[in-house]
Amino acid sequence: MSLSSRRTVWYAVLTVLVVAVGALGFWAYSIYQSIEQRKELESVTQLAGVTVAEKPSALAWSADGSYIAAGTARWDLNQEGYAGPGKIFIVDVARQSVSATLDTVGGVNSLAFSPDGKWLAVTSVHSPLDESELVVFAVPEFKAKFTAKGKFTYQVLKDKHRSWFFDLAWAPDGKSLYALDSPLIYNQQAAIRR
């Protein structure tokens, strides 16, 4: 074998070796990244270990990461056909424990912390055909500061009912709250209330 042939073989072997070592390094790095991502996910899900007294139906996390609000919906109807009062469990993230429990008129539909972290808005309803209530709590005291009822009244058979607040959204500056206020009847008027 001539010298030039040996050089060509040597360069080919060296190229294959460099590619193999690079691929092995990339594979090892990707495994390392996967392990780090799993560790990160495990640390993020540590709050799953915080237990609350009832099954949550809605969650909201404050913008600063200090609190998680877990609201309950109680559709286990009592003898009169109405759901019992709902609850909101305020989880202190740093302590990983429930720091406050708030009462609502019924099952919690939606929760939303304001972007500035000063308010927690909650909608709840006492029964599937009863009126909905919107309450805004001051944070961090978690005291009720504002209450609103559904705007519309509609008739189902002989009974009059009020509309539900279906969802909430805060303005980016945290100074305005908007609620979707709608009857449960198909093709009926709905409104976005400020």
ChimeraX attribute file (.defattr): number of C-alpha atoms within 10 A of each C-alpha:
attribute: neighborCount
match mode: 1-to-1
recipient: residues
	/A:1	5
	/A:2	6
	/A:3	8
	/A:4	9
	/A:5	10
	/A:6	11
	/A:7	11
	/A:8	11
	/A:9	12
	/A:10	12
	/A:11	12
	/A:12	12
	/A:13	12
	/A:14	12
	/A:15	12
	/A:16	12
	/A:17	12
	/A:18	12
	/A:19	12
	/A:20	12
	/A:21	12
	/A:22	12
	/A:23	12
	/A:24	12
	/A:25	12
	/A:26	12
	/A:27	12
	/A:28	12
	/A:29	12
	/A:30	12
	/A:31	12
	/A:32	12
	/A:33	12
	/A:34	12
	/A:35	12
	/A:36	12
	/A:37	12
	/A:38	12
	/A:39	12
	/A:40	11
	/A:41	11
	/A:42	12
	/A:43	10
	/A:44	10
	/A:45	10
	/A:46	10
	/A:47	16
	/A:48	9
	/A:49	9
	/A:50	13
	/A:51	13
	/A:52	17
	/A:53	10
	/A:54	15
	/A:55	13
	/A:56	19
	/A:57	16
	/A:58	18
	/A:59	18
	/A:60	18
	/A:61	20
	/A:62	20
	/A:63	14
	/A:64	10
	/A:65	11
	/A:66	15
	/A:67	24
	/A:68	21
	/A:69	24
	/A:70	24
	/A:71	31
	/A:72	26
	/A:73	25
	/A:74	23
	/A:75	16
	/A:76	10
	/A:77	12
	/A:78	10
	/A:79	7
	/A:80	6
	/A:81	12
	/A:82	18
	/A:83	20
	/A:84	19
	/A:85	18
	/A:86	23
	/A:87	24
	/A:88	26
	/A:89	24
	/A:90	24
	/A:91	23
	/A:92	18
	/A:93	17
	/A:94	10
	/A:95	11
	/A:96	16
	/A:97	16
	/A:98	19
	/A:99	12
	/A:100	14
	/A:101	16
	/A:102	15
	/A:103	14
	/A:104	22
	/A:105	20
	/A:106	26
	/A:107	28
	/A:108	29
	/A:109	24
	/A:110	23
	/A:111	25
	/A:112	23
	/A:113	27
	/A:114	23
	/A:115	17
	/A:116	14
	/A:117	19
	/A:118	17
	/A:119	25
	/A:120	24
	/A:121	24
	/A:122	26
	/A:123	28
	/A:124	27
	/A:125	30
	/A:126	24
	/A:127	19
	/A:128	16
	/A:129	18
	/A:130	18
	/A:131	23
	/A:132	28
	/A:133	23
	/A:134	25
	/A:135	20
	/A:136	22
	/A:137	20
	/A:138	17
	/A:139	16
	/A:140	14
	/A:141	10
	/A:142	16
	/A:143	14
	/A:144	15
	/A:145	10
	/A:146	11
	/A:147	13
	/A:148	12
	/A:149	17
	/A:150	22
	/A:151	17
	/A:152	17
	/A:153	12
	/A:154	14
	/A:155	11
	/A:156	10
	/A:157	6
	/A:158	6
	/A:159	9
	/A:160	12
	/A:161	19
	/A:162	21
	/A:163	25
	/A:164	28
	/A:165	29
	/A:166	17
	/A:167	17
	/A:168	22
	/A:169	18
	/A:170	20
	/A:171	12
	/A:172	11
	/A:173	10
	/A:174	15
	/A:175	12
	/A:176	11
	/A:177	18
	/A:178	15
	/A:179	20
	/A:180	17
	/A:181	23
	/A:182	23
	/A:183	24
	/A:184	19
	/A:185	12
	/A:186	7
	/A:187	7
	/A:188	10
	/A:189	12
	/A:190	16
	/A:191	14
	/A:192	12
	/A:193	13
	/A:194	12
